[in-house]
Amino acid sequence: MPEVLEGRELFRQSCALCHGLDAEGKSGVAASLVGNPTLAESSDAELAELIRGGLQATDPRNDTGVPMPPRGSRPKLTDDQISKVIAYLRSLG
């Protein structure tokens, strides 16, 4: 499970500011990713595309009205690192 542990650290560096340290979300800023329907219903490839491209405030999946920046505002986040973040998110259940 080193991939999940590395994914957790990458998540905390790239996504936790908005989604919270344990992906529990922050009211009015970003949704919880724990038990999130988009996470549950999307393939890894779809999630990777979402992380790479971000999420506009007007996207129907966005219930906060706050845009999600591409790659968590870390332009150098690689596809391999994104895969590890996804592995971590999948481990949350």
QUILIN-V914275 format. One record per backbone hydrogen bond with DSSP energy under -0.5 kcal/mol. NH is the residue of the N-H (numbers start at 1). CO is the residue of the C=O. Records with the same first field share a line. If there is no record, write none. Layout:
# QUILIN-V914275
NH = CO / CO
This chain:
# QUILIN-V914275
5 = 1
6 = 2
7 = 3
8 = 4
9 = 5
10 = 6
11 = 7
12 = 8
13 = 9
14 = 10
15 = 11
16 = 11
18 = 15
19 = 15
20 = 16
23 = 20
25 = 19
26 = 30
29 = 26
30 = 26
33 = 23
34 = 23
35 = 33
36 = 33
40 = 36
41 = 37
42 = 38
47 = 43
48 = 44
49 = 45
50 = 46
51 = 47
52 = 48
53 = 49
54 = 50
55 = 68
59 = 56
62 = 59
63 = 61
67 = 65
68 = 55
69 = 67
71 = 51
72 = 69
73 = 70
74 = 71
75 = 73
77 = 74
82 = 78
83 = 79
84 = 80
85 = 81
86 = 82
87 = 83
88 = 84
89 = 85
90 = 86
91 = 87
92 = 88 / 89
93 = 90
